[in-house]
Amino acid sequence: MIDLAYQRAIIPSFETLLKGRKTYKYWDELEQSQWWPRERLEQWQFQRLKELLDYCQQTSTYYRDAWSALGLSARCLTSLADFSRWPITSRDTMRDRAADIRVHGPSLKVVTKSTGGSSGSPLRFVIDCDANDRRVAASHRGYDWAGAAPGTRQSFLWGVNLQVASLRHRWKEQLYSRCLYRRDVLDSFGLSEDSIPKYVARINRYRPRVLVAYTNPLFRLAQSIEQRQ
């Protein structure tokens, strides 16, 4: 009953009514479109991708110049085969030409994201809030497939922000993760033979219904639990 209260009332009300996000609207759309016939879904995907590229070409200085120099126009796309002519945007380009790539507008709201840095250095980038709502909606659907819908009591053996955050920011993150989404986040980078007993004790105290983790630290944790019986 508690899980259902969080899943169907508390979290949707917070996200939709208080924060004004469209996450649950887009999640509902995904739940419906996943049952479409393959042909209809592929047509919709192609049309959305074509619209996205056209938007980039019309509003981004970098993409407009780069694609126009190659004689490319998103509006002339007729099939997936046409995409083979489009250049790949590299990680270095995303970093070095960020200002030219970025779309600016008076009403455009964005959030800052970054990659995990597993390749050497994190890549910081911005995405507009509507796109982020769609991204989170797809994530919610995927976790729901695995029995871990938002509001399900979960322990996360996950990467944490290595940058020093203010006390206010830490409290905000704690309230958001622990109290609203019911996630107890453990730092996967701090996992060691010495710390594993503390991690296990914390998981046992929290009693999650779901354990979300990166593969390697999860394997290490499980192996140590088995060895220690």
N, C-alpha and C positions, 0 to 999 in steps of 0.2 A: 504493500500500500504506500509506503514511504517513497519507494522508487517511482511509482506511478504519479504521485503528487508532484515530484520534482520534474518528471518527464513531460507531463501533460499540462501542468499549471504553473509551477514556480519559475522554471527556466524559460518557457515560451513567453510568459508575461514579462519577465525581465528583459529578454532580448527584443521582443516586438513592441511592447507598450512603453517601457522605460527608455530603452536605448534606441528605438526606432529602426532597428535592423530588419532586413528582409530574409534573414537566414531560414526561418521556418517556412516562409512562402516558397522559397526556392527548393527547400527540401521536399515539400509537398509536390512541386512540379517534377522533381526527379523521381519520386515514387510513382508518379503517373507515367512519365515518358519511358521508364525502363521496360514497360510492357508493350510499347508500340511495336508494330512489325518492323523488321530489320530495315526494309526499304525506306519507310517513313523516317526512322531514326537517322539513317545515313543522310537523307536529304536535308533534314533539319540541322545536323551537324555541319554539313557542307555550307549551308546558307549562313549559319552563325559564324563560321570561320571566315567566310568571304566578307561578311559585314565587319568583322574584327580587323581584318587586314585593310579594308577600305578606310576604316576609322583611323588606323595607324598612319596610313598614307596621307590622309587629309589633315591630320593634327600634329604629327611628329616631324620635326625638321629633319632628323636623321633618316627616318624611313622614307620620307618623301624624296629626299635627294638621292639616297642610295638606290631605291627602286626605279626612280625615273631615269637615272643614268643607265640602267640596264634595259630600259624600255618596258618596264613592268607596270601593269595597272591591275589592282585588285578587282576592279569592276569588270574586267575582261575574263575573269576566271569562269570556266565552264565545267571543269571536271577535276578530280583529285590529281590526275596526271599533270595538270598545269603547274602544280606546286613544285614539281621537280626543277623548275626554272628559278625558284626563289632562293636567294642566298641564305646561308645559315648565320644567325647572329651569335657570335662567340661570347664566351664569358668575359674576355678581355675588352671586347667592344662594349658590352653592357656596363662595365666598370668605367672605362675611359671616356665613353661618349654619353654618359648618363644624362647630362644636362640637355643634350640635343635630342636624345630619345624621349625624354619625359614630356608628357602632354601637360600644358598649363591652361587653367581656366578659372574664372572667378567663383564658380559654384562647384568645382571639382574637389572632393574631399578624399584624402589619401591616408593610408597607414604605411608605416615603414616596416619592412621585413628583412630578414637576412638568412643566408644559407648556414648550415651548421659549421662550415669551415673544415670539413674532413679532408678536403683537397689541399689544404695549406692555409688559406686565408678566407674568411667569410665574405660573401658578396652581399652588400646592402642594396636594397632596391625599394621602390614604392609601388603600391597597387591601389587603385581606387576602391573606395569602401564597398561599392556595389559588387565589384569583382571578388572582394574578400568575403562578402556575405555568401556568394555562390560557392567559393572555395570551402568555406566552413560547412555549408549545407551538404556538399558532396562528402566531406569528412564525417559528418554526423550519420549520413546514410551508411557509409562503409562500416563505421563502428557499430551501428545498429544491427547490421547483418551478422556481426560477431557477438551479439548479445550485450553490447556495451554502449547503449544509447546514452545521451547526455542525462546526467542525474543518477546513473547507476554507480554504486559505491565502487571506486576504483583506486588502485595504487599504481602510480606511474614510476617506473625505473627509467628515467629519461634524462636528456641533457638539460642543463640549467644555464641561465645567463651568467657567463663568467665575469661580466662587467659589474663593478660595484654599484649597487642601486641604493637609492635613498630609503630611509626607514619608511616613509610614506608609501613609496612604490612597493616595497616588500610587503607591507601590510595589505595594500590593495590587491596584490597578486595572491596573497594567502587567503583573503576573503573570497576572491573570485574563484580560485581553484578548489579550496577546501570546503567553504561554506555553501557556495552556490552550485558548483559543478560536482562537488563531493569527490575531488581528486586529491589524494595524498601523494605529493611529488617527491621522490627520492632521487638524489643526484647520482646518475650512473657513473660519472667520472670519479666519484669518491669511493667506488666499490673496490674493496681489497680484502685479503684474507682476514685482516684485523677488524675491518668494519662490517663484514658480512653478518656476524651474530647480532649486531645492532640493527641492521636492515631487516633481518628476519623477525626480530622482536617487535619492531615497529609495524611490519606488515601484519603480524599476528594480533597486535593490539587494535589495529584499524579494521581488520577483518573485511577486506574488500571482496566483492563478488567477482571482480575482474582484475587481472594483473596485465598492465600494458607496459611493454618494454622493447628496447632494442634487442636484437637476437643475441649478440655476443655477451652483454652483461647478464641477460636472462639465463643463458646457458651456464655461465660461470656461477651465478647464484644457485641454480638448481643442482649443479654438480657438487658445490660445497655443502649444500643441505643434505644431499645423499651421502656424501663422505662422512659428515658429522653425525649422521643418523638423526 
